[in-house]
Amino acid sequence: QVQLVESGGGLVQSGGSLRLSCAASGCIFSIHVMGWYRQAPGNQRELVADIRSGGSSNYADSVKGRFTISRDTAKDTVYLQMNSLKPEDTAVYYCNVGGKYSRDSGLFTYWGQGTRVTDSS
């Protein structure tokens, strides 16, 4: 099993910043991708950004230039620095981690419990 602990959500005014963190722990042999998704009321869950083991990252067009994803491989932790927040960024943000339990195991994917980000404007 793998546990994900998210933190960093909250209330922020438009133009403000927040930093989300997600730490993975448990039976982890390797992690090949860590990412953040979000779901606003009435909408489907969508990819915000992800980062792969080689360091390459991918962003939704709506957050490019404002959000930055990074990863501390030693701590199995992924961060999402969110700047210039807008009302449309209001959502529950979910961490997602994909990897392997062991060298010979299949792949796993886990979701965090979600952390709420609200633009208070």
Buried (B, 14 or more C-beta within 10 A) or exposed (E): EBEBEBEBBEEBEEEBEBBBBBBBEEEBEBBEBBBBBBBBEEEEBEBBBBBBBEEEBEBBEEBEEBBBBBBEEEEBBBBBBBBEBBEEBBBBBBBBBBBBBEEEEEEBEBEBEBBEBBBEE
